[in-house]
């Protein structure tokens, strides 16, 4: 137990002063904007303590990076996030074509209300991944989100930070790029806490800020030798661990792909299940899946009404000086109030995102 006496004694010790000074410096860095020059490359970065703008990713649609026709079609879709893919969706002999096509599309396409994301190749293949970054980061309009697949250990995020910094050399980047990582193996799942902790740490002074986690179910099944089933029961533990760990770090969690894109009812059922588990969105592989998924990951009108009225009731009770109160037959506590505010925040963000430009 810390008392005033032993606290004063601690302050008299030089080592303790150094420790306190170190802690204060760390806090000060987190609360202010910093300018870091790294080998003649300057980045003006907001500290990780300042909350980045929320980017909805209810439906995260994959688009092969080498298919210009499909990339141009993005402008007609209502998906929150279009992931221009250099990885699994592109054959090995089309990788070069993909990265240069994505470079062109980033500059040519007008996508004001869509998260313009690019998935590079895995860090396990550093030659491909580094070349992706070198080419794509030449775009006049940089991607809003960088997606990195098959992250298995924390050190891989350090590599991404260093290579992204090199690729942006000489550019005046006023805002950090959002980073979304993929968890696709047993070792990644076991290391997830350490991986996310490193990502958050790097976000304090890096060209990226960690923003979300994607569960790559098919590679995960292959890694552990599981058989994919319609109800995905074999993935229940992994899904729960991904969403729980992501939320512990206040990150988005994006759920597995529903492979049968013709199965609308199965897609709806799995999407609602993921939303109830706490996932913020879902991967989709076909434009026909977008509308159902985004509906399932959006607050219903009834939920919005409940949240609006609850917040009003809470504010009224606060003004009257009353403490705990009941609302529609339930005792209201702070977690319920926070849930209501989150519903309203998501609703407002989605409304802005869907508004015509």
LINGI-V51507 format. One record per helix or strand. SS is the DSSP state (H for helix, E for strand). FROM is the first residue (numbers start at 1). TO is the last residue. If there is no record, write none. Layout:
ss: <SS:SS>
from: <FROM:FROM>
to: <TO:TO>
This chain:
ss: <H:H:E:E:E:H:E:H:E:H:E:H:E:H:H:E:H:H:E:H:E:H:H:E:E:H>
from: <4:14:34:41:59:68:81:92:115:123:145:155:177:186:192:208:217:233:252:264:281:287:301:325:330:334>
to: <11:31:38:45:64:76:85:108:120:136:148:167:183:190:203:215:224:248:255:277:284:296:320:327:332:354>
